[in-house]
Amino acid sequence: MSKAIRVQIGGKDLTLRGENEEKIKQSVREVNIQVQHLQQTLREQSTPTLTVLAALNIAEKYLDEKEQRSQNSREVIDELDKMTQYLVRAAHQPLA
């Protein structure tokens, strides 16, 4: 059951709804960390702009990690294929 969760993002109070309160709070912390980091380097930007930039940074990080997982999966599949071929060859060899 979805429940209301009060949070603050970039200094703005919001009420979010979700199933997993802890995951929502972790996500809010990540956004706020990104906003604070951007505030330090882009002092002249407004909070809404910084929040959008934080969202873009998080999305880019997500896509990078998604691509890395995909690459890792391909490497594991390749290694498993090599092992399978080795075992098939070994199974067809006569016993000494």
N, C-alpha and C positions, 0 to 999 in steps of 0.2 A: 504494500500500500504506500502510495506516494505521500510524503509529508512535507510541510513547509519548513524551510531552513533559512534563518536570517544570517546574512553574511555582509561583509563590507569589501567592495572591490574598488581600488583606486580612490578610497575615501567616500564612496557612495554606498549607502545602505540599500541592500536588495533582499528580497525574499525569493528564494529559489525553491523549486519542488523537485523531489527525487526520492529514490528508494534507498540509496546508500549515503547516509549523512557523512560518514567519514571520508568517502571518496570525493564527495562534493567539497568538503572542507580542505582536503589536500589539493584539489584543483584550484580552489580560491587562493590558497597559499602560494601556489606556483604562479598564478596570474599576478598576485600582489608583489611577489619577488621580482618578476619581470618588469612590472610597472616601476617599482622602486629603482631598479637598475637603470632603466631608461630615463627616469627623472634625474639621475645623477649625471648622465651624459648629454641629455637633451633638455636642459633647464628651461628653454624658451617655449617648449611645446605644452599644449593644454592636456589636462588629464584625459579627456576623451580620445585625443590623438595618441597619447601614450598607451592607453588601453588597447586601441586598435593595433598599434605596433607590437604590443606584448602578445596579443592574440596571433598576429602573423609570425612572430618569433617562435611561439609554441607550436603553431601549425607546421612550420618549417622543420623544427626539431622532431615532431611526430613523423613527418614524411621521411626524414633522413633515417630514423630508427626503423620505420616500416620497410624501407628499401634494404637496410642492413639485415633485417630478419629474413627478408626474401632471398638475399644473397646467401646468407647462412644456410637456409633451407636447401637452396640449389646445391651448395657444396656438400651438404650431408647426403642428399639424394645421389649425387655423383659418386661419393665414396661408397654408399650402400650398393650402387650398381656394380662398382668394381669388385666389391666383396662377393656379391652374388655371382658374378661371372667367374671369379676365382673358385668359389665353392662348386659351381656347376662343372667346371673343368676338372676339379679334383675328384668329384663324384664319378666322372666318366673314365678316369684312369684306372687301369687294372691294379689290383693289390699286388704288392711285391712279395 
